[in-house]
């Protein structure tokens, strides 16, 4: 009997293919945060206003930009991936609760929770062979 789970496992088993897929996965996750961080720089005043409307001090925006843009770039190149992923897990859960919890925006709430789940996998798995982390670990 054909087991699709085994078929896919065998298909992605070669090390080079796993490395490529981990890079693609990191790039897809990083894209969201790089664009969001850059957008917060472009719309700095508006973002401060939105944060303050949710009861957060606007002075935290620089930290959010650092995490989104800097963290997104770190995830993309695979630098300190597990450490950055840990911060992204916390950030996404807090974002879900503060900005989407109880607002009637259940889809955005669930997306943030799902993204946190993806970062849990990244924290456990690491960046893979095609990353700065792997290069640094070989030295």
Buried (B, 14 or more C-beta within 10 A) or exposed (E): EEEEEEEEEEEEEEEEEBBBEBBEBBBEBBEBBBEBBBBBEEEBEEBBEBBBEEEBEBEEBEEBBEBBBBBBBBBBBBBBBBEBBBBBBEBBBBBBEBBBBEEEEEEBBEBBBEBBEBBBEBBEBBBBBBBBBBEEEEE
